[in-house]
């Protein structure tokens, strides 16, 4: 066989190998790589799901443990009705709510704590007797501020009940001078009752 024929045959064989390798790559390797990438993505997603579920189960088990030993409900009740009058906390909450809702407090008078008589049913269920005291609040502000203040009192963690209420408009300088102008400033007098557990 001539040298040129051998060279030509080797070139054809090389070309055939190159074509065969492209065919193998596009028909076998590339689809397998795509399948492998998809499986890897699914695996990562499943690992993340398992991690999230383990974290959720751990959190739920913690809550169940708190409910089982009674610490969570007791602490929530203690925030709503503390053990003892805790007058300073009640005053701090009233002042905090008033400041947040743009109410100007002029004065607060505190009534003496009063213990309510609990019936035999409450004692038999192991409930502590209940006490209360009233805060007489004198304040001023707009009507919208008053509505916000009452709404925040209603949703506050510590139980506050408004038992007395009076509202009086503040006489403006324009009204005093004989020009009847609209004024959105009022004096409020509120009786706010709060409760506590008697130890």
N, C-alpha and C positions, 0 to 999 in steps of 0.2 A: 504494500500500500504506500502510495506516495506521501511525502511529508505534508503537502498541501491538503491532501484528503484527510490525513490524521488531524491536522489543525482545524479543518472545517468541522470534522466530527466532534472534536473536543469542545468547540464553540457551541455546537448544537446541544450537546449534553449539558454544558454549563447553563445555557439558556433554559433548557428543560428543567434543570434543578432550581433555577431562580423562579420560574413560573410555578413549579410544584411547591416551593416554599411559600410563595404568595398565596396560593390556593389553600395550603394547610393553615396559614395564619388567619386568613379571612373566614375560612369554613369551620375551623376547629378552635383555634386559640382565642380569637376575639369573642365569639359567643360564650365560651367558657369563662373568660375574664369578666364579661358583663354579668353573667350569672353569679360569679363569685362576689363581685361588687355589690350586687343586690342582696345576696345572702349576708354579707358583712353588715350592710345597713340594717337589715332586719334583726341581726344579732344585737347590734348596738341599741336598737330601739327596745328590744325585749329586756336587755340588761337594765336600761334606764327605767322601764316600767316596773321591773322587779324591785329596783332600788326605791322607787317612789312608794310602792305598796308596802315595803318593809318599814319605811319611815312612817307611813300612815298607821300601820298596825302598832308600831311602837308608841306613837302619840295616843292612839285610842286606848292601848293598855295602860298608859300612864293616867289617863282620865278615869278609866275604870278603877284603877288603884286608889285614886283620890276620892272617888265616890264610895268605894268600899270601906275606907277607913274614916269617912265622914268629914275630911278636912275641907273639901271644896264647898259643900253647901253651908257648913258652919262659918267659913270665912265670908261668904256672900251675905249671909244673914247678919253677921257682925258688922258689915259695912252699912247695911240698911238700918239695922237697929243695934247700935253698939252696946256693950256691957257697961252700964253706968251712964249718967247723963252726957258726959263728954261735951260740955257747953262750948269749950274753945273750938272744937271741930265744927260744931253747928254754926258758930259765928263766922269761922273762916270760910265755910261753904257759902253762907248767905252773902258775905262781902265779896267772895270770888265771883259768884253768879251775878251779883249786882254790877260789879266792875265790868264784867264781860258783856253785859247787856246795856251799858251806858245809863245805869241808875245811880243817882247821887243819894247815898244814905246820910240822913241827918242825925238820927239816933236809933238805938235799939235798947228796949227794956226787956229784961228777962224775968218771967214769973218763976215762982218757986216750983221745983220739981214735984210732980204729983204721981202717986202710985195708984194704978187702977186695981180694983179687986178682981182677981181671977177666979173663975168658977172651979168647981171640983173636977170638971172634965179636963181643963187645961193642966191642973196639977197631976191628974192621973196619967196624962200623956207625957209627963216629964217636961212640959214647957215652963220656961221661966216667967215670973210675973212681969208685967209691962208697966213702965213708967212713962211720963210725958212732961214736957214743959212748953211754954208758949213764948215766942219772941214777938214783941210789939215793935214793928219796924215803921219808922217815919222816913219817907224818901221823896225824891222828886225826879222828874224826867218826862220824856214824851210818852204819848199813848202807845206808839209802836214798841218803845223800850219796855213798857209795862207788860205788853203782851208777850214779848220775848222772855222777860223775867219769870212770868207765871208759867210759861211753857217749859222753861228750863227747870224750874222748881218741881214741876210735875214729873219730869223724866230723870231727876237726880237720883243717884244711888241711895242716899239717905232719905228716909221717908219724911216729907214735909207736907202738911195739910194747911191750906189757907182757910182759917176759921172766921176771920173778920176782914172786912174790906171797906174802905171809903176813899173817894176820889174827889179832889177839889181843884178847879183850874187856878193857875197862878195869874194874878192880875198883872197884865203887861203895862209898860209905861204908856203905850199908845191908848190903852183903855182908860188908864187913869187920867189922861189928858183930854178925854172926851171923844177920841177917835176909836171907834170900835173895830180893832184889828183882830184877825184870827190868830190864836195862840195855841200851840201844841205842847204846852208845858203844864204839868199837873203836880200837885202834892198828893202823895199816897199815904194811907195809914193801913197797915196790914197786920193781922194777927196770924202768925205762922206757928203751927203746932208741930213738934217733932217728938219722936218716941225712942225709948231705949229699953234694954233688958235689965231687970233688977237682979243683982247677984245674990 
